[in-house]
Amino acid sequence: MAFNRMICIVLDSVGIGEAHDAPAYGDVGANTIGNIAKAVGGLNVPNLEKLGLGLIDDVEGVSAKVEPIGNYGKMEEQSAGKDTTNGHWEMMGVKLDKPLPVYPDGFPPEIMDEFERQIGRKTLGNKPASGTEIIKELGDEHVRTGYPIVYTSADSVFQIAAHEEVIPLEELYKMCHIARELLVGEHAVGRVIARPFVGSNGNYTRTANRHDYSRDFGRTVLNEMDEKGLTVAGVGKIYDIYGGSGVNDKVGTKNNMDGVDKTLEMMGKVEQGLIFTNLVDFDALYGHRNDPQGFAKAIVDFDQRLPEILDQMREDDLLILTADHGCDPTTEGTDHSRENVPLLVYGKNAKSGVNLGLRRTFADLGATIAENFGVQGTGFGESFLKDIVQ
């Protein structure tokens, strides 16, 4: 194998310009990182610049006149949809041809009536909402009644919010299992998500005890690696996104900076294999809340931590930075955006300055990982390993 370890970090929702089919998704003009940079008068991200970010697309404040130490390009998505599930599964070699079901009017009675019957309680909400806003709106009623709050978003998700002192975590997780078993066939949403919170009297905050229950969409590159005995270490919500399938080591995270800390810890622990990290704050805290200033600061904060990752890399490591979709905070609405995603690839023993171009699918990432580790892959995607090996 060319590289003994690969460290793949997904900057959740950090898209880099509208995809070719953005009009079909209502996302003409979306450019998460580009529009954020304009909104804040330029991004100061010298380490991402050094890797080649400014050579992928025009990003105000990020120079394209550099000799990058990394290789650069972007990837477009072939799967239908624009959320976490579609993006991550395609990265690892699975194409989702049919859009996952969404519920702009809430879930139908046949789902909610049966869910309430099985959990033995009524529910509140059952509508699309911001997670922070709905607990502000319904948190007091939830505490008073003990009824869980069910809500969705523009994504294919069934989310259950509950106060940790009203519905204990294990009971909330059990409710999620019930929902996951109910949501099949035409109602097979991408994820069921436990959304616990704490606080009182209208002042509630979500905790880090979130848990996602994903659908299984088939075999991925992760399964191939796992069965060959290679480490697949998930940092953040990676384990949940794949329903644990193919991920044989895991650690949760509280926020982006904790995600970087945990990635560094995995780099000190994993001898061979894939370290796969998702940093979710960009999306959850800033993209969906239309906060370009907060989003920009989060990108700068990550950039300032990058040297720690680069310094800890071994001679036979490869670092890949990418994203799973866009979530442009400067556009109307709070939905994800159908965008291409950046691709930055660096290794001390890899080539540098290679323009990897526009990759025709996110699955090129998984194909590259599969070829490097000598596993079969899924047959979807084209490896770029030969382009970067010295």
N, C-alpha and C positions, 0 to 999 in steps of 0.2 A: 504494500500500500504506500502511496505517496506521502500521506499524512497519518500519523499515529492517532491523533485526536483532532476532532473538528468541533469548534465552538460556534454555534449558530444562535444569534440573538435577534429576536423579532421585536422591533420597535413598533408596538401595536398601534396601527392606524396611521403611521407616518408615510402616507402616499406621496408621490412625486409627479403628479399631473394626470389629467383625465385619460382614461383608457379609450381605445378606438371605439368601443361600444357604449361610452358614457351617455350619449343622447338617449339610449333605451332605458337608462336608469335615472334620467333627470339630473345628470351630474355634469353637464357642459360647463367648463370653466373651473371645475374643481382641481385644486392643486394644493394639498395640505401643507407641505413644507414651503412651497414657493409663496403661497398667499400669506402664510404666517410670517415669513421673512419680510414681505412687503408691509404687513400690518405693524410690525415693530421696528421698522427702519433698518432692517438687516440683522442677520444672525451672526454671532461671534462664536464660531465652532471650529477652532484651528485644528483640532485632531481629526474631526470628520473631513475637513478640508484637505488635510494631509493624506487621508485615505483615498480621496478622489470625488467627494460629494459634488463639488462644483462643476465637475466634468460630466455628470449625468444630465443635469438640466440647470437652467438659470435659477440660482438661489441668491437673492440679494444678501450681500455681505460675505459670500463664500466665493473665493477666487477660483476661476477655471485656469489661471495661469500658474499652475504648479506642476512639478514632476511628482506624481503621487507615489507613495510607498505601497499603495494597494492597487487592486484592479476594480473596474467600475462598470456598471451597466444598470439595466432595469428589467423588470419582469412584468408581463401582462397575464391576466387571469383568463383561463378558459372555462372554468366552472360557472354555472349560473348563480348569481347572487353576489353579495359584497360584504360578507360578515366574517367573523373569526373562524367559524367552522369551515366554510368553503375555502378560505385562504390557507389555513393550516393543513387541511387534508390534501389539498392540491399540492402543496409544497412537498408532501411525502408520497406523492404519486397516485392520488385518487382524484378523478374528475367527477364532479357532481353535475350531471346534465340537467336535472330538474330543479327549479328553485324550491327551496325549503318553504313550508307553509308559514305565512305570517297572519296576524290577527289584528288589523287596524280597528275592528269593532269589538275586540275582546273575544274570549273563547266561547264556543256555542254551548247551549244548555246540556247537550248530551255528554259533553266533557265535564262541565262544572258540576252538574247534578251528581254524577257518579263519583267525582273526586270528593265532593262534600260528604257523600254517603260513606265512602271508604275511610275518610279521616275522622268522621263523626263530629264535624263542626261545619258551620256556615263559613263563608269567606267574604272578604272585602275587596273592593277594587274591580278586578277583571276588566282592565282597560290598558291601552298603551300609556306609559308614563315614564318620566325620569325617576330613577330609583331614589334619589335624595328628596325629590319633591313629593313622591307618593307617601313616604314615611312621615313627612312633615304634615301632609294632608290627613292621613288616616292613622297615624301612629297612636294618638290618644284613644281613638275608638277601638283600635286593636288591643291596647292595654286593658281597656275597660271590658271588652267582650271576650278576648281570647281568640278571636277569629283571625286566621292568617290573611295577609294581604297578597293577593294574586295579581300580577300585572305582566305586561309584555312590552315590546318596543318595536322598532322597525325591523329588528332582527327576528329570526325564527327561535324565539325563546319563551319558556313558561317559567316565570320567576315567582318565588315565594318568599316574602319578607316577613320576619317575625322577631319580636323582642326576645333576647336570650333568656330573660327572667320570666317571660310569659310562656313561651314554647321553647323548652330546652333544645339544645343543638341536635341531640340524637333523635328527638321527635321530629324536628324540622327536616332532618335528613331522611327520616322514614317517609315523611310526606312527599319528599322529592322522588323517592323510589316508587311510591304509588303513582305519582304523576307520570313518571317515565314509562311505567308499564301500561298506563292508560293511553298515552300519546303515541299511537301506532297508526299504520295505514295512512289515510289522507291527513291525519293530524300528527304525523311523526315529526315534531319540531326538532331542530338541530340540537338544542340543549334545554335541560331543566336546570334551573339555578337556585340554590339556597342563598338567601340574602339576609343574614342575621344582622340585628342592630341593637344598640343600647341607648340609654338616656331616659329623659322624662319630660312631661309637660310640654310637648311640642318641640323639644330640643333633642333630636335624635341623630345618632351617627352610626354608619355601617361599620361592622367589624371586619377583621381579616379572616373570619371563619367561613367565608363564602366557599361554596362547593358546587362544581358543575357536573352534570350528568349528561354525557354526550351520546348521540346515536353512534352505532358502529357502521361505518360505510365500506368496510372491506379491509383487505390486507394492504399495509403500507411498507415503505422501506424500513420503518422502525421494527415491524414484525420480523423482517428478514434479518436485521441486525441482532435482535434479541435471540432469535433461534440459532444464530451462529455463535452465541455466547459473548457478544460484544456489549459493552455498557451503553445503555441509552438513558441518560440522566435528564429528567425534566425539571426545570426550575420555573417556579410560578405556576400558571394554570395549564402548562403543557400536559401534565398527566390527565387532568380533567377533560381537556379538549379531545383527546384520543380515547377517552374512557378507560385509561390505563393500558390499552392494548399496545404492546411493544415497548412500553416504558418500564424499565426494570429498576430504576432508582429515581427518587423524587424528593423535592423539598419545596414547601410553600414559601410565599413571600408576602410581605406587608405592603410594599410599595416599590417604586423603581429602584431607589437606592439600596433597599434591602435585596432586591433582585440582583443588583450588581455584586453586592457582598456575597450572596449565596452562589453566584456564578464563580466568583474567585475561590470560594471554599471548594466547589466542585473541581475546579482546576487544580487544587492542591490534593485532591483525593482520587480522581479518575485517572487511571493509567492509560487506558486505550478505549476509544469509542467516541460517542457523540454527547456533547453537553448542549442541551436545547433549552433556551431561555425565552420566556415571553415577559416583556415589560409593559404592563397594562395601563399605567397612569396616564400616558399620552391620550389614550382613548377615553378611559372612564372618567377621568377628572377634568379634562380640558376639551377634547374633541366634541363630546356629546353635550358639553355645557357652553359651547360657542365662546371659548376663552382663549383667543390667540396669544395673549400675553403670558398666561399660565403655561400654555403649550410650548411657547418659545423658551421659557425658563426651564421647562423640563428637558427640552432638547439640549440646552446649554449645560444643564446639570449632568446629563449623561455624557456629553462631550468631555467634561472635566474629569470624569471617572475613567474615560477610555485609556489613558496612559497606564493605569493600574493593570488593566487587562492585557495591554500590549507588553508591558514589562514582565508579566507572569507567563507569557507564552513561551513554550519550548521551541526548539529548532524545527521539530516535526509537527507543529500545530498549525491549523488553518482556522482563521476567524472569518465568519460570514455575518454581515449585518444586513437585514432586510426588514420588510413589513408584510402585513397580511391583507391590507386594504387601506383606504384613506378615511379620514373623518375631518374634513375641512371645516375648521371652526369659524371661518369668515363667510360661509355661505348661509343662506336661509335654511332653517330647519336644523335638527340635531342628529340626523341619520348619518350612517357611513356613506362614503362616496366611492364610486367605481373608478379606481385609479390604478395606474401602474405603480410598482413599488421599487424602491432603490435596491441595488445589489452592490455591496462593497465587500471585497474579498482580499484578505491579507494573510500572508505567512512569511516568516523569516527566510524560509527556503523556497518560497513561491516566486514566480515572476512578479513584476510590478509594472504598472502603467498600461496594462492590457485593457482595451475597450471591449467588454463582453457583449456590448450591443443591447438590443431589445430582445430579450428572451421571450419566446412565444407562449410559454406557460410557466407558472410557479413551479411545476414539477421538474424543471431543469435542476432545481436545487436538490431534490431528492435523488434524481438520477446521478448527480455528481457525487453525493454521499455514498450511494450504492456502489458506483464504480470504484471509488476510493477504497472502500472496505471489502470489496470483492464479493458482494452479495447480489442476488438476482435482480432486485428492483421490481417495478411493476410493469415495465414496458411503456410507461407514459413519461415523456420528458426526455431531453437530450442533455447529456453531461457536458459540462464545460471544463472538466478536469484537465484534459490535454492542453487547454489554452493557458493554464496557469502553472503547470508543472515545469520546473527548470529543465 
